[in-house]
Amino acid sequence: MRLSLRTAGIVGGAAVLGLLLFKQSNSAEEPKVVPMPLILQKVQALGELHTARFTYQHVFEETSSRTPEDWTMYVPGAPSLIRASTRNTALVSATAEVEAGVDLSKATVRTEGGANVLVLPKPSVYRPKVDARINSSRPGVFWRDNNLALRAVSSMETRVRHAAMSQGIISEAEKNARTSVDTLLGELTHSNLRIVFE
């Protein structure tokens, strides 16, 4: 009788232990389910994310001159004479940084074909940061342009922004933003979520 009770106890204990181990192993395998509102909140909390930066150095000549008034068109040679006598020239060396990024605070979520889609805004190119220095300058005979340095900075901003756009800063910013969001979603262990830019 004592043997049968001991055997029953061993069998019962083994059954309870097996059940506990089964539950632990199952709970470890089950993926963590994170609600979509929480995921969207986490993404939006990243805010304005600068994800691409291009750097440029350039040496160029900046010029300016007074615009001839309309009446000078009726005097032969007057417009060209006015431009030549008021022409200012400067040799400028400049460095500039152009950044692009995504405002993740504007992210939204929608459902397509039973799958969740995270919609991110298209990347924006921010105003370039320019550090310009005038190495030498020559003022006009009848007009000195005191704003030539500002014109040089504005000219450099335009040049590097166009250069960055043509060299793919938008696609670079989009790729890096996708990587950042993918990393965040990986930490939340959420699957079946597609990312699009609109």
Secondary structure, 3 states (H helix, E strand, C coil): CHHHHHHHHHHHHHHHHHHHHHHHHHHHHCCCCCCHHHHHHHHHCCCEEEEEEEEEEEEEEEEECCCCCHHHHHCCCHHHHHHHHCCEEEEEEEEEEEEEEEEHHHCEEEEECCEEEEEECCCEECCCEEEEEEEEEECCCCCCCCCHHHHHHHHHHHHHHHHHHHCCHHHHHHHHHHHHHHHHHHHCCCCCEEEEEC
